[in-house]
């Protein structure tokens, strides 16, 4: 049962994050870009393609429809 509780909590957190991203797309995009830059610096560019791809996905997910 502990696994089910963790999955329920994770689903709730994901729903809250999605709701926040829809309300504040510019803030989410700015923070995603900052986080991507930080991680890229820490990994010395080793995973730059994957990081750029993830940041791009955030930008497309928060575009108004």
Gaussian input, Z-matrix of N, CA and C with variables (Angstrom, degrees):
# hf/3-21g

backbone

0 1
 N
 C     1     B1
 C     2     B2     1     A1
 N     3     B3     2     A2     1     D1
 C     4     B4     3     A3     2     D2
 C     5     B5     4     A4     3     D3
 N     6     B6     5     A5     4     D4
 C     7     B7     6     A6     5     D5
 C     8     B8     7     A7     6     D6
 N     9     B9     8     A8     7     D7
 C    10    B10     9     A9     8     D8
 C    11    B11    10    A10     9     D9
 N    12    B12    11    A11    10    D10
 C    13    B13    12    A12    11    D11
 C    14    B14    13    A13    12    D12
 N    15    B15    14    A14    13    D13
 C    16    B16    15    A15    14    D14
 C    17    B17    16    A16    15    D15
 N    18    B18    17    A17    16    D16
 C    19    B19    18    A18    17    D17
 C    20    B20    19    A19    18    D18
 N    21    B21    20    A20    19    D19
 C    22    B22    21    A21    20    D20
 C    23    B23    22    A22    21    D21
 N    24    B24    23    A23    22    D22
 C    25    B25    24    A24    23    D23
 C    26    B26    25    A25    24    D24
 N    27    B27    26    A26    25    D25
 C    28    B28    27    A27    26    D26
 C    29    B29    28    A28    27    D27
 N    30    B30    29    A29    28    D28
 C    31    B31    30    A30    29    D29
 C    32    B32    31    A31    30    D30
 N    33    B33    32    A32    31    D31
 C    34    B34    33    A33    32    D32
 C    35    B35    34    A34    33    D33
 N    36    B36    35    A35    34    D34
 C    37    B37    36    A36    35    D35
 C    38    B38    37    A37    36    D36
 N    39    B39    38    A38    37    D37
 C    40    B40    39    A39    38    D38
 C    41    B41    40    A40    39    D39
 N    42    B42    41    A41    40    D40
 C    43    B43    42    A42    41    D41
 C    44    B44    43    A43    42    D42
 N    45    B45    44    A44    43    D43
 C    46    B46    45    A45    44    D44
 C    47    B47    46    A46    45    D45
 N    48    B48    47    A47    46    D46
 C    49    B49    48    A48    47    D47
 C    50    B50    49    A49    48    D48
 N    51    B51    50    A50    49    D49
 C    52    B52    51    A51    50    D50
 C    53    B53    52    A52    51    D51
 N    54    B54    53    A53    52    D52
 C    55    B55    54    A54    53    D53
 C    56    B56    55    A55    54    D54
 N    57    B57    56    A56    55    D55
 C    58    B58    57    A57    56    D56
 C    59    B59    58    A58    57    D57
 N    60    B60    59    A59    58    D58
 C    61    B61    60    A60    59    D59
 C    62    B62    61    A61    60    D60
 N    63    B63    62    A62    61    D61
 C    64    B64    63    A63    62    D62
 C    65    B65    64    A64    63    D63
 N    66    B66    65    A65    64    D64
 C    67    B67    66    A66    65    D65
 C    68    B68    67    A67    66    D66
 N    69    B69    68    A68    67    D67
 C    70    B70    69    A69    68    D68
 C    71    B71    70    A70    69    D69
 N    72    B72    71    A71    70    D70
 C    73    B73    72    A72    71    D71
 C    74    B74    73    A73    72    D72
 N    75    B75    74    A74    73    D73
 C    76    B76    75    A75    74    D74
 C    77    B77    76    A76    75    D75
 N    78    B78    77    A77    76    D76
 C    79    B79    78    A78    77    D77
 C    80    B80    79    A79    78    D78
 N    81    B81    80    A80    79    D79
 C    82    B82    81    A81    80    D80
 C    83    B83    82    A82    81    D81
 N    84    B84    83    A83    82    D82
 C    85    B85    84    A84    83    D83
 C    86    B86    85    A85    84    D84
 N    87    B87    86    A86    85    D85
 C    88    B88    87    A87    86    D86
 C    89    B89    88    A88    87    D87
 N    90    B90    89    A89    88    D88
 C    91    B91    90    A90    89    D89
 C    92    B92    91    A91    90    D90
 N    93    B93    92    A92    91    D91
 C    94    B94    93    A93    92    D92
 C    95    B95    94    A94    93    D93
 N    96    B96    95    A95    94    D94
 C    97    B97    96    A96    95    D95
 C    98    B98    97    A97    96    D96
 N    99    B99    98    A98    97    D97
 C   100   B100    99    A99    98    D98
 C   101   B101   100   A100    99    D99
 N   102   B102   101   A101   100   D100
 C   103   B103   102   A102   101   D101
 C   104   B104   103   A103   102   D102
 N   105   B105   104   A104   103   D103
 C   106   B106   105   A105   104   D104
 C   107   B107   106   A106   105   D105
 N   108   B108   107   A107   106   D106
 C   109   B109   108   A108   107   D107
 C   110   B110   109   A109   108   D108
 N   111   B111   110   A110   109   D109
 C   112   B112   111   A111   110   D110
 C   113   B113   112   A112   111   D111
 N   114   B114   113   A113   112   D112
 C   115   B115   114   A114   113   D113
 C   116   B116   115   A115   114   D114
 N   117   B117   116   A116   115   D115
 C   118   B118   117   A117   116   D116
 C   119   B119   118   A118   117   D117
 N   120   B120   119   A119   118   D118
 C   121   B121   120   A120   119   D119
 C   122   B122   121   A121   120   D120
 N   123   B123   122   A122   121   D121
 C   124   B124   123   A123   122   D122
 C   125   B125   124   A124   123   D123
 N   126   B126   125   A125   124   D124
 C   127   B127   126   A126   125   D125
 C   128   B128   127   A127   126   D126
 N   129   B129   128   A128   127   D127
 C   130   B130   129   A129   128   D128
 C   131   B131   130   A130   129   D129
 N   132   B132   131   A131   130   D130
 C   133   B133   132   A132   131   D131
 C   134   B134   133   A133   132   D132
 N   135   B135   134   A134   133   D133
 C   136   B136   135   A135   134   D134
 C   137   B137   136   A136   135   D135
 N   138   B138   137   A137   136   D136
 C   139   B139   138   A138   137   D137
 C   140   B140   139   A139   138   D138
 N   141   B141   140   A140   139   D139
 C   142   B142   141   A141   140   D140
 C   143   B143   142   A142   141   D141
 N   144   B144   143   A143   142   D142
 C   145   B145   144   A144   143   D143
 C   146   B146   145   A145   144   D144
 N   147   B147   146   A146   145   D145
 C   148   B148   147   A147   146   D146
 C   149   B149   148   A148   147   D147
 N   150   B150   149   A149   148   D148
 C   151   B151   150   A150   149   D149
 C   152   B152   151   A151   150   D150
 N   153   B153   152   A152   151   D151
 C   154   B154   153   A153   152   D152
 C   155   B155   154   A154   153   D153
 N   156   B156   155   A155   154   D154
 C   157   B157   156   A156   155   D155
 C   158   B158   157   A157   156   D156
 N   159   B159   158   A158   157   D157
 C   160   B160   159   A159   158   D158
 C   161   B161   160   A160   159   D159
 N   162   B162   161   A161   160   D160
 C   163   B163   162   A162   161   D161
 C   164   B164   163   A163   162   D162
 N   165   B165   164   A164   163   D163
 C   166   B166   165   A165   164   D164
 C   167   B167   166   A166   165   D165
 N   168   B168   167   A167   166   D166
 C   169   B169   168   A168   167   D167
 C   170   B170   169   A169   168   D168
 N   171   B171   170   A170   169   D169
 C   172   B172   171   A171   170   D170
 C   173   B173   172   A172   171   D171
 N   174   B174   173   A173   172   D172
 C   175   B175   174   A174   173   D173
 C   176   B176   175   A175   174   D174
 N   177   B177   176   A176   175   D175
 C   178   B178   177   A177   176   D176
 C   179   B179   178   A178   177   D177
 N   180   B180   179   A179   178   D178
 C   181   B181   180   A180   179   D179
 C   182   B182   181   A181   180   D180
 N   183   B183   182   A182   181   D181
 C   184   B184   183   A183   182   D182
 C   185   B185   184   A184   183   D183
 N   186   B186   185   A185   184   D184
 C   187   B187   186   A186   185   D185
 C   188   B188   187   A187   186   D186
 N   189   B189   188   A188   187   D187
 C   190   B190   189   A189   188   D188
 C   191   B191   190   A190   189   D189
 N   192   B192   191   A191   190   D190
 C   193   B193   192   A192   191   D191
 C   194   B194   193   A193   192   D192

   B1=1.4503
   B2=1.5274
   B3=1.3198
   B4=1.4658
   B5=1.5342
   B6=1.3236
   B7=1.4582
   B8=1.5207
   B9=1.3035
   B10=1.4519
   B11=1.5277
   B12=1.3127
   B13=1.4673
   B14=1.5213
   B15=1.3213
   B16=1.4706
   B17=1.5161
   B18=1.3324
   B19=1.4619
   B20=1.5231
   B21=1.3108
   B22=1.4573
   B23=1.5224
   B24=1.3277
   B25=1.4614
   B26=1.5202
   B27=1.3196
   B28=1.4607
   B29=1.5248
   B30=1.3061
   B31=1.4635
   B32=1.5254
   B33=1.3120
   B34=1.4664
   B35=1.5140
   B36=1.3209
   B37=1.4623
   B38=1.5303
   B39=1.3182
   B40=1.4679
   B41=1.5292
   B42=1.3027
   B43=1.4599
   B44=1.5248
   B45=1.3144
   B46=1.4603
   B47=1.5247
   B48=1.3261
   B49=1.4652
   B50=1.5244
   B51=1.3147
   B52=1.4591
   B53=1.5226
   B54=1.3034
   B55=1.4614
   B56=1.5318
   B57=1.3266
   B58=1.4622
   B59=1.5305
   B60=1.3199
   B61=1.4604
   B62=1.5241
   B63=1.3161
   B64=1.4621
   B65=1.5287
   B66=1.3384
   B67=1.4587
   B68=1.5261
   B69=1.3365
   B70=1.4660
   B71=1.5273
   B72=1.3238
   B73=1.4707
   B74=1.5292
   B75=1.3361
   B76=1.4628
   B77=1.5209
   B78=1.3121
   B79=1.4658
   B80=1.5293
   B81=1.3201
   B82=1.4667
   B83=1.5277
   B84=1.3252
   B85=1.4663
   B86=1.5308
   B87=1.3340
   B88=1.4580
   B89=1.5280
   B90=1.3257
   B91=1.4679
   B92=1.5320
   B93=1.3284
   B94=1.4634
   B95=1.5232
   B96=1.3252
   B97=1.4677
   B98=1.5305
   B99=1.3365
   B100=1.4662
   B101=1.5225
   B102=1.3265
   B103=1.4617
   B104=1.5184
   B105=1.3268
   B106=1.4549
   B107=1.5146
   B108=1.3268
   B109=1.4615
   B110=1.5311
   B111=1.3413
   B112=1.4636
   B113=1.5296
   B114=1.3150
   B115=1.4667
   B116=1.5233
   B117=1.3223
   B118=1.4564
   B119=1.5278
   B120=1.3169
   B121=1.4706
   B122=1.5226
   B123=1.3190
   B124=1.4646
   B125=1.5292
   B126=1.3269
   B127=1.4644
   B128=1.5234
   B129=1.3277
   B130=1.4652
   B131=1.5278
   B132=1.3425
   B133=1.4524
   B134=1.5169
   B135=1.3133
   B136=1.4662
   B137=1.5343
   B138=1.3228
   B139=1.4656
   B140=1.5296
   B141=1.3057
   B142=1.4668
   B143=1.5322
   B144=1.3313
   B145=1.4706
   B146=1.5161
   B147=1.3282
   B148=1.4587
   B149=1.5324
   B150=1.3211
   B151=1.4617
   B152=1.5237
   B153=1.3292
   B154=1.4652
   B155=1.5204
   B156=1.3180
   B157=1.4538
   B158=1.5280
   B159=1.3155
   B160=1.4664
   B161=1.5224
   B162=1.3225
   B163=1.4650
   B164=1.5235
   B165=1.3295
   B166=1.4618
   B167=1.5287
   B168=1.3321
   B169=1.4746
   B170=1.5156
   B171=1.3240
   B172=1.4678
   B173=1.5263
   B174=1.3277
   B175=1.4606
   B176=1.5297
   B177=1.3117
   B178=1.4611
   B179=1.5305
   B180=1.3233
   B181=1.4573
   B182=1.5305
   B183=1.3212
   B184=1.4634
   B185=1.5242
   B186=1.3252
   B187=1.4633
   B188=1.5306
   B189=1.3198
   B190=1.4720
   B191=1.5245
   B192=1.2985
   B193=1.4791
   B194=1.4851
   A1=113.51
   A2=120.89
   A3=118.94
   A4=111.64
   A5=117.46
   A6=120.45
   A7=110.53
   A8=117.45
   A9=121.48
   A10=110.91
   A11=117.32
   A12=121.11
   A13=110.77
   A14=116.37
   A15=119.94
   A16=111.21
   A17=116.71
   A18=120.21
   A19=111.46
   A20=117.36
   A21=121.15
   A22=110.42
   A23=116.91
   A24=120.64
   A25=111.13
   A26=116.70
   A27=120.99
   A28=111.16
   A29=117.40
   A30=121.34
   A31=110.30
   A32=117.28
   A33=121.02
   A34=111.59
   A35=116.87
   A36=121.08
   A37=110.57
   A38=116.79
   A39=120.60
   A40=110.43
   A41=117.10
   A42=120.27
   A43=110.73
   A44=117.10
   A45=120.68
   A46=111.26
   A47=117.34
   A48=121.01
   A49=110.65
   A50=117.60
   A51=121.54
   A52=110.63
   A53=116.53
   A54=121.62
   A55=110.50
   A56=116.68
   A57=121.43
   A58=110.91
   A59=116.84
   A60=120.97
   A61=111.15
   A62=117.42
   A63=120.21
   A64=111.43
   A65=116.61
   A66=120.28
   A67=112.51
   A68=118.04
   A69=122.72
   A70=111.57
   A71=119.21
   A72=120.03
   A73=113.52
   A74=117.84
   A75=118.67
   A76=112.01
   A77=116.68
   A78=120.51
   A79=110.74
   A80=116.41
   A81=121.23
   A82=110.24
   A83=116.84
   A84=120.38
   A85=111.07
   A86=116.05
   A87=120.08
   A88=110.96
   A89=117.02
   A90=120.79
   A91=111.57
   A92=117.41
   A93=120.20
   A94=109.99
   A95=116.90
   A96=120.35
   A97=110.58
   A98=116.49
   A99=120.65
   A100=111.07
   A101=116.03
   A102=120.18
   A103=110.86
   A104=116.67
   A105=120.11
   A106=112.03
   A107=116.49
   A108=120.56
   A109=111.00
   A110=116.00
   A111=120.88
   A112=111.24
   A113=116.82
   A114=120.79
   A115=110.28
   A116=116.24
   A117=119.90
   A118=110.92
   A119=117.12
   A120=120.70
   A121=111.07
   A122=116.54
   A123=120.85
   A124=111.69
   A125=117.13
   A126=120.06
   A127=111.46
   A128=115.74
   A129=122.74
   A130=112.63
   A131=115.70
   A132=121.14
   A133=115.61
   A134=117.52
   A135=120.82
   A136=111.87
   A137=116.62
   A138=120.98
   A139=111.11
   A140=117.60
   A141=120.63
   A142=112.60
   A143=118.25
   A144=119.40
   A145=111.44
   A146=117.13
   A147=120.75
   A148=110.58
   A149=116.50
   A150=120.68
   A151=110.09
   A152=116.82
   A153=120.52
   A154=111.56
   A155=116.27
   A156=120.56
   A157=111.31
   A158=117.08
   A159=120.87
   A160=110.83
   A161=117.91
   A162=121.22
   A163=110.00
   A164=117.53
   A165=121.08
   A166=111.27
   A167=116.54
   A168=119.78
   A169=111.20
   A170=117.02
   A171=119.98
   A172=109.57
   A173=116.87
   A174=120.39
   A175=111.04
   A176=118.28
   A177=119.53
   A178=111.83
   A179=117.28
   A180=120.16
   A181=112.22
   A182=117.03
   A183=119.89
   A184=112.89
   A185=117.50
   A186=120.25
   A187=109.28
   A188=116.59
   A189=118.06
   A190=109.92
   A191=115.21
   A192=119.70
   A193=110.98
   D1=-28.52
   D2=-179.72
   D3=-59.64
   D4=-33.30
   D5=179.04
   D6=-63.71
   D7=-42.08
   D8=179.48
   D9=-63.05
   D10=-38.93
   D11=178.00
   D12=-65.15
   D13=-41.48
   D14=179.47
   D15=-65.81
   D16=-41.30
   D17=178.48
   D18=-64.79
   D19=-37.98
   D20=177.80
   D21=-64.97
   D22=-42.90
   D23=178.28
   D24=-64.85
   D25=-40.08
   D26=178.63
   D27=-65.20
   D28=-40.60
   D29=178.32
   D30=-64.36
   D31=-39.80
   D32=177.08
   D33=-64.12
   D34=-41.76
   D35=179.01
   D36=-65.60
   D37=-40.10
   D38=179.12
   D39=-64.93
   D40=-40.26
   D41=178.49
   D42=-65.34
   D43=-41.00
   D44=178.24
   D45=-65.41
   D46=-39.55
   D47=178.84
   D48=-65.99
   D49=-40.07
   D50=178.42
   D51=-64.14
   D52=-43.10
   D53=179.42
   D54=-62.72
   D55=-43.01
   D56=178.64
   D57=-64.24
   D58=-42.10
   D59=-178.76
   D60=-64.25
   D61=-35.22
   D62=179.19
   D63=-71.58
   D64=-32.14
   D65=179.77
   D66=-79.35
   D67=-31.06
   D68=-174.01
   D69=-130.42
   D70=63.09
   D71=-174.82
   D72=-64.10
   D73=-38.53
   D74=-178.03
   D75=-68.02
   D76=-36.99
   D77=177.91
   D78=-67.81
   D79=-41.39
   D80=179.29
   D81=-64.48
   D82=-42.87
   D83=179.14
   D84=-63.01
   D85=-42.91
   D86=-179.88
   D87=-63.36
   D88=-43.90
   D89=-179.76
   D90=-68.65
   D91=-35.79
   D92=177.94
   D93=-65.42
   D94=-40.75
   D95=178.59
   D96=-64.85
   D97=-42.04
   D98=178.32
   D99=-63.16
   D100=-45.05
   D101=-179.90
   D102=-64.17
   D103=-41.25
   D104=178.10
   D105=-62.28
   D106=-41.97
   D107=178.32
   D108=-63.63
   D109=-42.92
   D110=-179.98
   D111=-62.32
   D112=-47.83
   D113=-178.87
   D114=-65.72
   D115=-38.17
   D116=178.85
   D117=-63.39
   D118=-38.62
   D119=176.56
   D120=-66.26
   D121=-43.90
   D122=-176.74
   D123=-66.77
   D124=-31.93
   D125=179.98
   D126=-94.29
   D127=3.95
   D128=179.14
   D129=55.51
   D130=38.70
   D131=175.46
   D132=78.22
   D133=4.57
   D134=-176.65
   D135=-62.37
   D136=-35.73
   D137=-176.91
   D138=-115.62
   D139=31.79
   D140=-173.43
   D141=-61.64
   D142=-37.63
   D143=178.93
   D144=-63.50
   D145=-44.47
   D146=-178.94
   D147=-66.80
   D148=-39.50
   D149=-179.64
   D150=-66.67
   D151=-46.06
   D152=178.28
   D153=-60.61
   D154=-39.47
   D155=178.25
   D156=-63.66
   D157=-42.58
   D158=179.39
   D159=-65.34
   D160=-41.95
   D161=178.86
   D162=-65.01
   D163=-40.22
   D164=176.78
   D165=-61.66
   D166=-40.22
   D167=178.91
   D168=-64.22
   D169=-37.09
   D170=176.64
   D171=-64.07
   D172=-43.99
   D173=-179.66
   D174=-62.39
   D175=-42.10
   D176=179.96
   D177=-71.99
   D178=-31.07
   D179=179.79
   D180=-71.75
   D181=-25.93
   D182=-178.06
   D183=-98.70
   D184=4.24
   D185=176.66
   D186=-65.90
   D187=141.81
   D188=175.30
   D189=-68.90
   D190=143.72
   D191=-177.85
   D192=-105.06

